[in-house]
């Protein structure tokens, strides 16, 4: 099972389309597409930092004169570190933009996690999350 945190935007909407489910843990997408992943999620500051770290690593690898294996190991380590922290950086960016944490859910897939979350909470006409009366049974 995967764990997801649920964030809600500044302007709650009745349809619940202002909710963001962010998976916890390692992100294969961020590992494989390290430079593209922050752009895809609109994480501009994270993208700039990744670009800056890439430039520094590139310069450091050049100055140190590492072998091909050494260079590959450095880039692999950097990509792994980013992949482990990518979803945390996504949550951090949402919080920085004023989104608030409204819950945690779990599921094998995102769809399962959403189903489980909306089985416990309903979205009112004002966009507020309210516990379902039948959720305890």
Secondary structure, DSSP 8 states (H G I E B T S, - for coil): -EEEEEEE-SS--TTSTTEEEEE-S--HHHHHTHHHHHHHTT-HHHHHHHHHHHHHHHHHHHHHT--HHHHHHHHHHHHHHHHHHHHHHHHHHHHHTT-EEEEEEEESSHHHHHHHHHHHEEE-TTS-EEE-GGGG-
